[in-house]
């Protein structure tokens, strides 16, 4: 069984899912979405998600973008659904 997602991994999945293209783009500070540029994630967090096959890099050696895989989209949707249910909004 795979280990539970770390808090930063969960946050990165949710932010990437909120982007219109399900993509986090590389900036000088790290990876962020166009909708939430203040929320930046390190390459280390991106590597964790890549190792879990939840996202793909456009170029594994020097990525400019990280896009969610279908499995990553499903995981992000499940995280959002769980959060909504816990908040009592469903």
SULLINVEN-V608687 format. One line per field, one symbol per residue. ss: DSSP state (H for helix, E for strand, - for the rest). burial: b if it has 16 or more other C-alpha atoms within 10 Angstrom, else e. A space follows every 50 residues. Layout:
# SULLINVEN-V608687
ss->???
burial->???
This chain:
# SULLINVEN-V608687
ss->------HHHHHHHHHHHH----EEEE----EE--------E-HHHHHHHH H---EEE-------EEEE-HHHHHHHHHHHHHHHHHH---
burial->eeeeeeeebbbbbbbbbbbeebbbbbeeebbbbbeeeeebbeeebbbbbb eeebbbbeeeeeeebbbbbeebbebbbebbeeeeeeeeee
